[in-house]
Amino acid sequence: MTPVAVTGLGVVSPFGAGVKAYWDGLAAGTCAIRPVTLLDTEGFRCRIAAEVPDGVAGSPRRSRADRLALVAAREALDDAGVSRRERADAALVVGAVGGGMLEAEAWYWERHRRPVRATRALHAIFPSSHAEVVGSVLGLGGPRETVVAACSSGAAALALAADLVADGAAPLALAGGVDALTRICFMGFNALRLLDPEPCRPFDRDRRGMSVGEGAAFVVLERADRARARGARIWAELAGSGTTTDAHHVTAPHPEGEGMVRAMRAALAAAGVGPGAVGYVNAHGTATPQNDRIEARAIRAVFGEGRLLVSATKSMIGHTMAAAGALEAVATVLALAHELVPPTAGLDAPDPEASFDCVPRTAREAQLEAAISNSFGFGGQNVTLLFRRA
């Protein structure tokens, strides 16, 4: 794979707006999963989630998710120093699922309760709305794509954008993922009894389920030689990616993690490195008993026992759905840049099946040359991104 540099980062997370707030929260092992304020949770088993704090910038005429995406995308472009002229040819790839569903739900309830006249405007609800808004507002005139791949959407967007840049379809690309908390997501996972009433505990022996969250993250990608020629700061190199589909079950992953294994091995092969070069895995780590166990099995099949550091940032920011792969990719890049592995918060009793160091509760200093970020979505939609130290 042609070397692709990460030259810009932008984030809106449950810690607030900006990469600094995000990294400070992760590095401190702070859990941002708290009582829900956006939705009525009366009567639900789980009443907590990781919400973005109040004060998201932007016009209230736009959906919450569009506003999250714009803030993160603008920060990434500014961080990379991308000029208005350069944006005219830049590609845009957005991983999305929920679209403007939060506002559509509110519109529906208002119509249901006041059938004569609804006072709330109905925002664009399709996932593609984010790419249209971000591309139009920020002047991105190159190829424009929306990737809908469940919880792997954000990671798949980065993989596709890297291919566009490496193949010369665009000189640079802005790629990421976004999702806002919605009733259908929160109520659905509650109904399935997949949410823990307490903050989730990935890889803990006594884990009881996931926590949901929201946010947005974007990165700027460009060929490494182009980035060096213009004197850009290179955060890391996106050296390889692997994308597979289990085709095993509508929702469940393959019981042996067969597709997960192929995705990780494909990323290693694309980067031209062996398993021993990778020192850290940012796990998908949802804290559901089945998924954590299968992911641990897959990681062990690729990397063996022992030395690997593996942590799950969902323990701090929850599962942010389509944004998860992008937020976790940024966390992985920052871990390489700062030589610090974020912890798995709330981990007290590691599951014996996770036979590696899960970095419990406290961040760990580590000199890393390469790290991977795993995203494994419903139905076996698997994406692994491999980042190499700049």
Long-range contacts (C-beta under 8 A, 24 or more apart in sequence): 1-162, 1-166, 1-239, 1-240, 1-241, 1-270, 1-271, 1-272, 2-165, 2-166, 2-167, 2-223, 3-223, 3-224, 3-225, 3-237, 3-239, 4-162, 4-165, 4-166, 4-221, 4-222, 4-223, 4-224, 4-237, 4-238, 4-239, 5-221, 5-222, 5-223, 5-224, 5-226, 5-227, 5-228, 5-232, 5-234, 5-235, 5-236, 5-237, 5-238, 5-390, 6-219, 6-220, 6-221, 6-234, 6-235, 6-236, 6-237, 6-238, 6-333, 6-387, 7-79, 7-80, 7-81, 7-172, 7-220, 7-221, 7-222, 7-227, 7-232, 7-233, 7-234, 7-235, 8-75, 8-76, 8-77, 8-78, 8-79, 8-80, 8-81, 8-82, 8-174, 8-218, 8-219, 8-220, 8-235, 9-75, 9-76, 9-79, 9-217, 9-218, 9-219, 9-220, 9-235, 9-330, 9-333, 9-334, 10-71, 10-72, 10-73, 10-74, 10-75, 10-76, 10-77, 10-78, 10-79, 10-176, 10-216, 10-217, 10-218, 10-219, 11-72, 11-75, 11-215, 11-216, 11-217, 11-218, 11-327, 11-330, 12-52, 12-56, 12-68, 12-71, 12-72, 12-215, 12-216, 12-217, 13-52, 13-215, 13-217, 13-317, 13-327, 14-50, 14-51, 14-52, 14-53, 14-213, 14-214, 14-215, 14-316, 14-317, 14-318, 15-53, 15-317, 16-52, 16-53, 17-52, 17-56, 17-57, 17-71, 17-75, 18-75, 19-75, 19-79, 19-330, 19-334, 22-327, 22-330, 22-331, 22-334, 23-331, 23-334, 23-338, 25-316, 25-317, 26-313, 26-316, 26-317, 26-331, 26-334, 26-342, 26-363, 27-338, 27-340, 27-342, 27-363, 28-363, 29-316, 29-342, 29-343, 29-345, 29-361, 29-362, 29-363, 30-316, 30-345, 31-199, 31-315, 31-316, 31-345, 31-346, 32-213, 32-316, 32-317, 32-318, 33-199, 33-200, 33-211, 33-213, 33-316, 33-317, 33-318, 36-181, 36-186, 38-102, 38-181, 39-181, 39-183, 39-186, 41-186, 44-186, 44-187, 44-190, 45-190, 45-193, 45-195, 45-197, 46-189, 46-190, 46-195, 46-196, 46-197, 46-209, 46-211, 47-197, 48-197, 48-198, 48-199, 48-211, 49-181, 49-186, 49-211, 49-212, 49-213, 49-214, 49-318, 50-211, 50-212, 50-213, 50-214, 50-215, 50-316, 50-317, 50-318, 50-320, 51-181, 51-213, 51-214, 52-214, 52-215, 61-121, 61-123, 62-123, 62-133, 63-99, 63-100, 63-102, 63-103, 63-123, 63-124, 63-125, 63-129, 63-180, 64-100, 64-102, 64-103, 64-180, 65-96, 65-98, 65-99, 65-100, 65-102, 65-130, 65-178, 65-179, 65-180, 65-214, 65-216, 66-100, 66-123, 66-124, 66-129, 66-130, 66-133, 66-134, 68-178, 68-180, 68-214, 68-215, 68-216, 69-94, 69-130, 69-133, 69-134, 69-176, 69-178, 69-216, 69-218, 70-133, 70-134, 70-137, 70-138, 71-216, 72-176, 72-178, 72-215, 72-216, 72-217, 72-218, 73-134, 73-138, 73-174, 73-176, 73-216, 73-218, 74-138, 75-218, 76-174, 76-176, 76-218, 76-219, 76-220, 77-138, 77-174, 77-220, 79-220, 80-172, 80-220, 80-222, 80-232, 81-230, 81-232, 82-172, 82-220, 84-139, 86-171, 86-172, 87-138, 87-139, 87-140, 87-141, 88-139, 88-140, 88-141, 88-142, 89-141, 89-142, 89-170, 89-171, 89-172, 90-140, 90-141, 90-142, 90-170, 90-171, 90-172, 90-173, 90-174, 91-140, 91-142, 91-143, 91-144, 91-145, 91-161, 91-164, 91-165, 91-169, 91-170, 91-172, 91-173, 91-174, 91-175, 92-131, 92-134, 92-135, 92-140, 92-142, 92-143, 92-144, 92-145, 92-173, 92-174, 92-175, 93-131, 93-143, 93-144, 93-145, 93-146, 93-147, 93-157, 93-158, 93-160, 93-161, 93-164, 93-173, 93-174, 93-175, 94-127, 94-130, 94-131, 94-134, 94-145, 94-146, 94-147, 94-157, 94-175, 94-176, 94-177, 94-178, 95-146, 95-147, 95-148, 95-149, 95-152, 95-153, 95-154, 95-155, 95-156, 95-157, 95-158, 95-176, 95-177, 95-178, 95-322, 95-323, 95-325, 95-326, 96-127, 96-128, 96-130, 96-131, 96-146, 96-147, 96-148, 96-153, 96-177, 96-178, 96-179, 96-322, 97-127, 97-148, 97-150, 97-153, 97-179, 97-321, 97-322, 98-127, 98-179, 98-180, 98-182, 98-185, 98-321, 98-322, 99-124, 99-125, 99-126, 99-127, 99-128, 99-129, 99-130, 100-124, 100-125, 100-126, 100-129, 101-125, 101-180, 101-182, 101-184, 102-180, 102-181, 102-182, 102-183, 105-182, 105-183, 105-184, 127-322, 130-178, 134-174, 138-174, 140-174, 142-169, 142-170, 142-173, 143-169, 143-170, 148-322, 149-377, 149-381, 149-383, 150-321, 150-322, 150-377, 150-378, 150-379, 150-381, 151-284, 151-319, 151-321, 151-322, 151-324, 151-325, 151-375, 151-376, 151-377, 151-378, 151-381, 152-325, 152-375, 152-376, 152-377, 152-381, 152-382, 152-383, 153-177, 153-321, 153-322, 153-325, 153-377, 154-178, 154-217, 154-322, 154-323, 154-324, 154-325, 154-326, 154-327, 154-328, 154-329, 154-375, 155-324, 155-325, 155-326, 155-328, 155-329, 155-373, 155-375, 155-383, 155-384, 155-385, 156-243, 156-325, 156-375, 156-381, 156-383, 157-325, 157-326, 158-219, 158-221, 158-238, 158-241, 158-325, 158-326, 158-329, 158-385, 159-241, 159-243, 159-383, 159-385, 161-221, 162-221, 162-238, 162-241, 165-221, 165-222, 165-223, 166-223, 171-222, 171-223, 171-226, 172-220, 172-221, 172-222, 172-226, 173-220, 173-221, 173-222, 174-218, 174-219, 174-220, 174-221, 175-218, 175-219, 175-221, 175-326, 176-216, 176-217, 176-218, 176-219, 176-323, 176-326, 177-216, 177-217, 177-320, 177-322, 177-323, 177-324, 177-325, 177-326, 177-327, 178-215, 178-216, 178-217, 178-322, 178-323, 178-326, 179-214, 179-215, 179-216, 179-320, 179-321, 179-322, 179-323, 180-214, 181-212, 181-213, 181-214, 185-212, 185-321, 186-212, 194-288, 196-287, 199-315, 199-345, 199-346, 200-286, 200-287, 200-314, 200-315, 200-318, 200-319, 200-346, 201-287, 201-315, 201-344, 201-346, 201-347, 201-348, 202-283, 202-285, 202-286, 202-287, 202-292, 202-312, 202-314, 202-315, 202-344, 202-347, 202-358, 203-283, 203-285, 203-287, 203-292, 203-296, 203-310, 203-312, 203-344, 203-347, 203-350, 203-351, 203-354, 203-358, 204-287, 204-346, 204-347, 204-348, 204-349, 204-350, 204-351, 205-349, 205-350, 205-351, 205-352, 206-348, 206-349, 207-287, 207-288, 207-289, 207-292, 207-351, 208-287, 209-287, 209-288, 210-286, 210-287, 210-288, 210-314, 210-318, 210-319, 211-287, 211-314, 211-318, 211-319, 212-318, 212-319, 212-320, 212-321, 213-314, 213-317, 213-318, 213-319, 213-320, 213-321, 214-320, 214-321, 214-323, 215-317, 215-320, 215-323, 215-327, 216-323, 216-326, 216-327, 217-323, 217-326, 217-327, 217-329, 217-330, 218-326, 219-326, 219-329, 219-330, 219-333, 234-390, 235-333, 235-334, 235-336, 235-337, 235-390, 236-333, 236-336, 236-337, 236-387, 236-388, 236-389, 236-390, 237-387, 237-388, 237-389, 237-390, 238-385, 238-386, 238-387, 239-270, 239-271, 239-272, 239-273, 239-370, 239-386, 239-387, 239-388, 240-266, 240-267, 240-268, 240-269, 240-270, 240-271, 240-272, 240-273, 240-385, 240-386, 241-266, 241-267, 241-270, 241-383, 241-384, 241-385, 241-386, 242-266, 242-267, 242-268, 242-269, 242-270, 242-382, 242-383, 242-384, 243-382, 243-383, 244-380, 244-382, 245-379, 245-380, 245-381, 245-382, 246-379, 246-380, 246-381, 246-382, 247-380, 248-380, 249-379, 249-380, 250-378, 250-379, 251-378, 251-379, 252-290, 252-380, 253-290, 253-291, 253-294, 253-376, 253-380, 254-294, 254-380, 255-294, 256-294, 256-297, 256-298, 257-294, 257-295, 257-297, 257-298, 257-301, 259-376, 259-380, 259-382, 260-294, 260-295, 260-298, 260-374, 260-376, 260-382, 260-384, 261-298, 261-301, 261-302, 262-382, 263-374, 263-376, 263-382, 263-383, 263-384, 264-298, 264-299, 264-302, 264-372, 264-374, 264-384, 265-302, 266-384, 267-372, 267-384, 267-385, 267-386, 268-302, 268-386, 270-386, 271-370, 271-386, 271-388, 273-370, 273-386, 273-388, 275-302, 275-303, 275-304, 277-369, 277-370, 278-303, 278-308, 278-370, 278-371, 278-372, 278-386, 279-307, 279-308, 279-309, 279-366, 279-367, 279-368, 279-369, 279-370, 279-371, 280-308, 280-309, 280-310, 280-311, 280-332, 280-335, 280-336, 280-341, 280-366, 280-368, 280-371, 280-372, 281-308, 281-309, 281-310, 281-311, 281-371, 281-372, 281-373, 281-374, 282-311, 282-312, 282-313, 282-328, 282-329, 282-331, 282-332, 282-335, 282-342, 282-371, 282-372, 282-373, 282-374, 283-310, 283-311, 283-312, 283-374, 284-312, 284-314, 284-324, 284-328, 284-374, 284-375, 284-376, 285-311, 285-312, 285-313, 285-314, 285-315, 285-344, 286-312, 286-314, 286-319, 287-312, 287-314, 287-315, 291-376, 292-351, 292-354, 293-351, 293-353, 295-374, 295-376, 296-351, 296-353, 296-354, 296-355, 296-356, 297-353, 299-356, 299-374, 300-355, 300-356, 303-356, 305-355, 305-356, 306-355, 306-356, 307-356, 307-357, 308-356, 308-357, 309-341, 309-356, 309-357, 309-359, 309-364, 309-366, 310-354, 310-356, 310-357, 310-358, 310-359, 311-341, 311-342, 311-343, 311-344, 311-358, 311-359, 312-344, 312-358, 313-342, 315-343, 315-344, 315-345, 315-346, 315-347, 316-342, 316-345, 324-375, 325-373, 325-375, 325-383, 325-385, 328-373, 328-374, 328-375, 329-373, 329-385, 329-387, 331-373, 332-371, 332-372, 332-373, 332-385, 332-387, 333-387, 335-366, 335-368, 335-371, 336-368, 336-370, 336-371, 336-387, 336-388, 336-389, 336-390, 337-390, 339-365, 339-366, 339-367, 339-368, 340-364, 340-365, 340-366, 341-365, 341-366, 341-368
